């Protein structure tokens, strides 16, 4: 049985320090130390009354290897409920969370039988944390989830696995569950023992599922996007693009948007949701560019990422792909900027990530949260957390009506979950 240390919640009624004229009010910050060891927050989602996070909790000395789901009140950051699930020891990789219609869904991994890992998918009552259903998915030796999405009817988990023998390649896998019962509705995987493939990211509409991943042959990674009927799993279309790796996919108003990298440049593309035809694409010119996440609102799609020491942030018209603005931010000498997550509304674009010392720079890292005007890309404000002991990184964010919720990992004496809520009504 694992243990969860008490969360420390601090209500702040003062303005955060900002490098711009507009300062944002940090309403609360909660620090969670689940294991007393290496605790890595991975994702955040919102339910009606809570901000819910998921992450890894590992402390070998204490015998703790769990993935942890924790629900925090949206108003004050107090702990509402927590669930800890044993995961495969000595493996720290992504776990995911999604919510829909009063339910919460988590994807993690456990020790496989007899070796390797299996995917664990759980459904909860979002208000109470009561476990509604649990499913263990064993397709091969090394099954690992990479993304989860849900609507009122269906939960979909994607990842890689199905390597049934040591010589079998990892394969792209998809499984859909009934949201209320956890019954498996359908599943799909690329069954090629000689072709490695992975499903990295997924998005859902009312009737369709869109999954973006890679096929890998002779060290070349090609984009693979597949569209499925949400209830039956029937394959509607698929498309490929050479030398392209996806990191984020969204489907909005008849378009599917994919962001990531192509060869050594950032990449974003829009595709017709009905047939998969290319509508427009943009490849960055910067070296070593990589978009990490995208978000869509109205007529604007925004992508965030990095290239060498520069944080990339670009906004495009959803119909034409015309660049609306480019708000890239170069870091100081010997500092690398990493844009990791993005959210937007009609007024503002928000990004989070990390600045880290490189070369002879002894400074470790800061997490940052920044706001920009959605129409012009003008920089509005920044919250920068200094940390000289080790890593600090904002990894995910989500918007409520008047608040921005940010999930981060920070090294204090140990690595801890940090969750913050900002009042964004001034933007």
C-alpha positions in Angstrom: 0.0 0.0 0.0 1.5 3.4 -1.0 1.1 6.6 1.0 0.3 10.1 0.0 1.9 12.9 1.9 -0.4 15.9 2.7 -0.7 18.5 0.1 0.3 22.0 1.1 -2.0 24.7 -0.3 -1.3 28.4 -0.1 -3.8 31.1 -0.9 -2.2 34.2 -2.3 -4.0 37.5 -2.4 -1.1 39.5 -3.8 0.0 40.1 -7.3 2.7 37.9 -8.8 5.8 39.5 -10.0 5.7 40.2 -13.7 8.0 41.6 -16.4 5.1 43.5 -18.0 2.7 46.2 -16.9 -0.2 43.7 -16.5 0.4 41.4 -13.5 -1.7 38.4 -12.9 -3.0 37.3 -9.5 -1.8 33.9 -8.4 -4.9 32.7 -6.5 -3.4 29.5 -5.0 -0.5 27.1 -5.3 -0.6 23.6 -4.0 2.5 21.4 -3.6 2.1 17.7 -3.5 4.8 15.3 -2.4 3.3 11.8 -3.0 6.3 9.6 -2.4 9.0 11.7 -0.8 11.2 10.8 -3.8 10.8 11.3 -7.6 7.3 12.7 -8.2 6.7 13.8 -11.8 3.4 15.5 -12.7 2.2 14.6 -16.2 -1.2 16.2 -17.0 -4.1 18.2 -15.7 -7.8 18.3 -16.5 -10.9 20.1 -15.2 -14.1 18.7 -13.8 -17.1 20.8 -12.6 -15.5 21.6 -9.3 -12.0 20.3 -9.4 -8.6 20.5 -11.1 -7.4 16.9 -11.4 -3.7 15.9 -11.9 -1.9 12.7 -12.7 1.7 11.8 -12.3 4.4 9.2 -11.3 5.4 8.7 -7.7 8.6 6.8 -7.1 10.6 6.2 -3.9 12.7 3.0 -4.1 13.8 3.3 -0.5 10.1 3.3 0.7 9.0 0.7 -1.8 6.7 3.2 -3.7 6.1 2.9 -7.4 2.7 4.3 -8.2 0.8 6.5 -10.6 -1.2 9.0 -8.6 -4.5 10.8 -9.4 -5.3 13.7 -7.2 -8.4 16.0 -7.3 -8.1 19.6 -6.0 -10.8 22.1 -5.5 -10.9 24.7 -8.2 -11.6 27.5 -5.8 -8.9 27.0 -3.2 -6.7 24.1 -4.2 -7.6 21.8 -1.3 -7.3 18.0 -1.8 -10.7 16.5 -2.5 -9.6 12.9 -3.1 -6.6 10.8 -4.1 -6.0 7.5 -5.7 -2.7 5.6 -6.0 -2.2 2.7 -8.4 0.9 0.5 -8.4 2.9 0.9 -11.5 5.9 -1.0 -13.0 9.0 -0.3 -10.8 12.1 1.4 -12.2 10.1 2.8 -15.2 9.1 6.5 -15.2 7.1 7.4 -18.3 3.9 9.2 -19.2 0.5 8.7 -17.7 -2.6 10.5 -18.9 -5.9 11.9 -17.7 -9.2 13.0 -19.3 -12.7 14.0 -18.1 -16.2 14.1 -19.5 -19.8 14.3 -18.2 -19.0 13.9 -14.5 -16.5 11.1 -15.0 -12.7 11.0 -14.9 -10.5 8.6 -16.8 -6.8 7.7 -16.2 -4.3 5.7 -18.3 -1.2 4.3 -16.7 0.8 1.1 -16.7 1.6 -1.8 -14.4 4.0 -4.7 -14.3 3.2 -7.2 -17.1 3.0 -11.0 -16.8 5.5 -12.5 -16.8 7.6 -9.4 -17.8 7.3 -6.0 -19.3 4.3 -3.6 -18.8 0.6 -3.7 -19.3 -1.7 -0.6 -19.8 -4.1 0.2 -17.0 -7.2 2.3 -17.7 -9.5 3.4 -14.9 -12.9 5.3 -14.7 -13.9 7.3 -11.7 -16.8 9.3 -10.4 -15.2 12.8 -10.7 -16.9 14.2 -7.6 -16.1 11.5 -5.1 -13.2 9.5 -6.7 -15.2 6.3 -6.5 -13.7 3.8 -8.9 -16.3 2.9 -11.5 -14.2 0.5 -13.6 -10.7 -0.8 -14.2 -9.3 -2.5 -17.2 -5.8 -4.1 -17.8 -4.8 -4.2 -21.4 -2.1 -6.7 -22.4 -1.2 -6.8 -26.1 2.5 -7.8 -25.8 5.7 -7.4 -23.8 6.0 -3.6 -23.6 2.5 -2.0 -23.6 2.6 1.7 -22.8 -0.2 4.4 -23.1 0.7 7.7 -24.7 -2.6 9.6 -24.8 -6.3 9.4 -23.7 -9.4 11.3 -24.7 -13.1 11.0 -23.8 -16.6 12.2 -24.5 -19.8 11.3 -22.9 -20.0 7.9 -24.6 -16.4 6.7 -25.4 -13.0 6.7 -23.9 -10.0 6.1 -26.2 -6.4 5.2 -25.2 -3.6 5.0 -27.7 0.1 4.0 -27.4 2.4 1.3 -28.4 2.9 -2.4 -27.7 1.9 -5.7 -29.2 5.5 -6.9 -29.3 4.5 -10.5 -28.5 8.1 -11.9 -28.9 11.5 -10.3 -28.4 12.0 -10.0 -32.1 8.6 -8.4 -32.8 8.5 -4.7 -33.4 6.5 -2.3 -31.2 3.2 -1.5 -32.9 0.7 1.3 -33.0 -2.3 0.4 -30.7 -5.7 2.0 -30.1 -8.6 0.8 -27.8 -12.0 2.3 -27.2 -14.1 1.8 -24.0 -17.7 2.4 -23.1 -17.4 5.5 -20.8 -19.9 4.3 -18.2 -19.0 0.6 -17.9 -15.4 0.2 -19.2 -16.6 -2.4 -21.7 -14.2 -2.7 -24.6 -16.0 -1.4 -27.7 -13.2 -2.0 -30.3 -9.5 -2.0 -30.7 -7.0 -1.7 -33.6 -3.3 -2.1 -34.0 -0.8 -2.2 -36.9 0.2 -5.9 -36.8 3.6 -5.7 -38.5 6.4 -7.7 -36.7 9.0 -6.1 -39.0 7.7 -2.5 -38.9 7.9 -0.4 -35.7 5.0 2.0 -35.2 3.7 4.1 -32.4 0.4 6.0 -31.7 1.4 9.3 -29.9 -1.7 11.5 -29.7 -5.5 11.3 -30.1 -8.5 13.6 -30.4 -12.2 13.0 -30.4 -15.3 14.6 -31.8 -18.9 13.5 -31.4 -18.6 10.6 -34.0 -14.9 10.2 -34.9 -11.6 9.5 -33.4 -8.3 10.8 -35.0 -5.0 9.2 -34.0 -1.6 10.5 -35.0 1.6 8.5 -34.8 4.6 7.2 -36.6 5.8 4.3 -38.7 9.6 3.7 -38.5 11.6 2.1 -41.2 15.4 2.4 -41.7 15.5 5.2 -39.1 13.0 7.3 -41.0 9.9 8.3 -39.0 6.9 8.9 -41.1 3.6 10.5 -40.0 0.5 8.2 -39.8 -2.9 9.7 -39.1 -5.9 7.4 -38.9 -9.6 8.4 -38.6 -12.1 5.9 -37.0 -15.8 5.7 -36.4 -16.0 6.4 -32.6 -18.5 3.6 -31.8 -17.6 0.9 -34.3 -13.9 1.5 -34.8 -14.3 1.3 -38.6 -11.3 2.8 -40.3 -12.6 5.8 -42.3 -9.3 7.1 -43.8 -5.6 7.2 -43.2 -2.8 9.4 -44.5 1.0 9.5 -44.3 3.7 12.2 -44.6 7.4 11.5 -44.9 9.9 12.3 -42.1 7.3 13.8 -39.8 6.6 13.1 -36.1 3.4 14.3 -34.4 3.2 15.7 -30.8 -0.4 17.1 -30.8 -3.6 16.6 -32.7 -6.9 18.5 -32.5 -10.1 18.2 -34.5 -12.4 21.3 -34.7 -15.1 22.3 -37.2 -14.3 19.9 -40.0 -10.5 20.2 -39.7 -7.8 18.0 -38.2 -4.7 19.9 -37.0 -1.4 18.1 -36.4 1.7 19.7 -34.9 5.2 18.3 -34.3 8.4 18.3 -36.3 9.4 17.4 -39.9 13.0 16.4 -40.3 14.7 19.1 -38.2 12.0 21.8 -38.5 8.8 22.6 -36.7 5.7 21.4 -38.5 1.9 22.2 -38.4 -0.7 21.0 -40.9 -4.4 21.1 -41.4 -6.4 18.3 -43.0 -10.0 17.8 -44.1 -11.6 15.8 -41.3 -14.0 14.0 -43.7 -11.4 12.6 -46.2 -7.9 13.4 -44.8 -6.9 15.7 -47.7 -4.2 18.3 -46.9 -5.7 21.8 -46.6 -2.5 23.7 -45.7 0.9 23.1 -44.0 3.8 25.1 -42.6 7.3 24.0 -41.9 9.5 26.3 -39.9 12.9 27.5 -41.2 14.7 27.4 -37.8 17.2 24.5 -37.1 16.1 21.8 -34.6 12.6 23.2 -34.4 9.8 21.3 -32.7 6.2 22.2 -31.9 5.1 20.5 -28.7 1.4 21.3 -28.5 -1.3 23.2 -30.3 -4.7 24.7 -29.4 -7.6 26.0 -31.4 -10.1 28.8 -30.7 -12.4 30.3 -33.3 -10.4 31.3 -36.4 -7.1 30.8 -34.7 -4.8 27.8 -34.2 -1.7 28.4 -32.0 1.4 26.1 -31.7 4.1 26.3 -29.1 7.5 24.6 -29.0 11.2 25.4 -29.2 14.2 25.6 -31.5 17.7 25.4 -30.0 17.5 28.2 -27.3 14.3 29.9 -28.6 10.7 29.4 -27.4 8.5 29.1 -30.5 4.9 30.5 -30.5 3.0 31.0 -33.7 -0.7 31.8 -34.6 -2.3 30.8 -37.9 -5.6 31.4 -39.6 -7.5 28.0 -39.4 -8.9 28.2 -42.9 -5.9 29.4 -44.9 -2.9 28.7 -42.7 -1.8 32.3 -43.1 0.5 33.3 -40.3 -1.3 35.8 -38.0 1.7 36.5 -35.8 5.0 35.0 -34.6 5.9 35.7 -30.9 9.1 33.6 -30.7 11.3 34.5 -27.7 15.0 34.0 -27.7 16.5 33.1 -24.4 19.6 34.8 -22.9 23.1 33.4 -23.7 23.7 30.0 -22.3 20.0 29.5 -21.5 17.6 27.2 -23.4 13.9 28.0 -23.6 11.4 25.1 -23.9 7.8 25.9 -24.7 5.8 22.8 -23.6 2.1 23.6 -23.3 -0.4 26.1 -24.6 -4.0 27.2 -24.0 -6.1 30.1 -25.4 -9.4 31.9 -25.3 -10.7 34.8 -27.3 -8.6 37.3 -25.5 -5.3 35.7 -24.7 -2.8 32.9 -25.4 -1.0 31.2 -22.5 2.1 29.1 -22.6 4.1 27.2 -20.1 7.5 25.6 -20.1 11.1 25.8 -18.8 14.2 27.8 -19.1 17.4 25.9 -18.4 21.1 26.6 -18.2 23.4 25.1 -20.8 27.1 24.9 -21.3 29.0 26.6 -18.5 25.9 28.2 -17.0 25.5 26.9 -13.5 21.8 28.0 -13.2 19.6 24.9 -13.2 16.1 25.8 -14.5 13.0 27.9 -14.0 9.4 27.1 -14.9 7.6 29.9 -16.7 4.0 30.8 -17.4 3.4 33.6 -20.0 0.4 35.4 -21.4 0.1 37.0 -24.9 -2.6 39.0 -26.6 -4.5 36.6 -28.8 -5.1 39.1 -31.6 -1.6 40.5 -32.0 0.8 38.2 -30.1 1.9 41.1 -27.9 3.6 39.9 -24.7 1.4 40.6 -21.6 2.9 39.0 -18.5 5.2 36.3 -17.1 5.4 34.4 -13.9 8.9 33.0 -13.6 9.9 30.7 -10.7 13.5 30.7 -9.8 15.1 27.4 -8.8 18.8 26.9 -8.2 18.5 23.3 -7.0 17.4 21.4 -10.1 14.6 21.0 -12.5 11.4 23.1 -12.6 9.1 22.7 -15.6 5.5 23.6 -16.4 4.2 20.6 -18.4 0.5 21.1 -18.9 -2.3 23.8 -18.5 -6.0 24.1 -18.9 -8.4 27.1 -18.9 -11.5 27.5 -16.8 -13.9 30.4 -17.1 -11.8 33.0 -15.3 -8.8 30.9 -14.3 -5.7 29.3 -15.7 -4.6 26.1 -14.1 -1.0 25.0 -14.5 0.7 21.6 -13.6 4.4 21.7 -13.0 7.2 19.6 -11.4 9.6 21.4 -9.1 12.7 20.1 -7.3 12.7 21.2 -3.7 14.5 18.7 -1.5 12.7 16.1 -3.6 10.8 16.4 -6.9 7.2 17.4 -6.2 3.9 18.1 -8.0 3.1 21.8 -8.1 -0.4 23.0 -9.2 -1.2 26.7 -9.7 -4.3 28.7 -10.4 -4.2 32.2 -11.9 -6.9 34.8 -12.1 -7.0 35.8 -15.8 -9.9 38.3 -15.8 -7.4 41.2 -16.4 -6.4 39.8 -19.8 
